[in-house]
Amino acid sequence: MLLVIDVGNTHTVLGCYDGTELKGHWRLTTDRTRTDDEWFLLLQQLLSREEAGSGRLQAAMIASVVPPVTPELERVCRQRLGVPTRIVGPGLKTGMPILYDNPKEVGADRVVNAVAAYAKWPCALVIVDFGTATTFDAVTAQGAYLGGAIAPGLMTSLDALSRAASMLPRVELVAPKTVIGRTTVSSMQSGVFFGYVGLVDGIVTRMIAELEQPVKVIATGGLAALVAPSTTTIEEVDPWLTLEGLRLLHERNG
């Protein structure tokens, strides 16, 4: 079995693959203070549910945008779980040309998403990943990573509004039924949610125009299923796109 781990600023998503089948997946809060022992006990508990904790685990693949967590996880996988472990970064074979001016600047999760999306839909793509930041990534029809855009995430925007305006409360993130709110809470929910939908459609539309070719638009990330139905540009939602990309990268570097 293969353990895949995507470490984001807010959440860490883990998955366990048996061949090409995703047998289990978990979403945890990213805790920069979690120790080696805590990671080891946590991973053992999760893997035991998929019968991978007693020698069946063969390798681990990690993508991380949180540098303090990366060495801790790598050490636990290599030394405590005893499996070969790879980190997504320079030197890893992706099978995808990176056309960024400085390829080392591209976040690991963005590359992984692009690899997975192009493997599933081999055409020009825009991939929208809803996380702490929302990333927009463009892939050419020939399978090259072109670049993209980075915007504050939906929850980041909502939290910033509450912090910056002393009279506005913290509110739950929902998809409002109407744009016109009749209370302060519903007005905030409407403004943030539909404003964000407009941001997504606006950036995606401009990216499609710059690509100058037919484009498929894919969404992933924790909030993709909430936002995508209200957009006019997103065609597919794949919540496990990053995990699948990690599996593919492990396969290509085996």
Beta strands, then each sheet from edge to edge (+ up, - down):
strand 1: 2-7
strand 2: 11-18
strand 3: 21-29
strand 4: 59-64
strand 5: 85-87
strand 6: 125-130
strand 7: 133-139
strand 8: 145-152
strand 9: 216-221
strand 10: 236-237
sheet 1: 3+ 2- 1+ 4+ 5+
sheet 2: 8+ 7- 6+ 9+ 10+
end
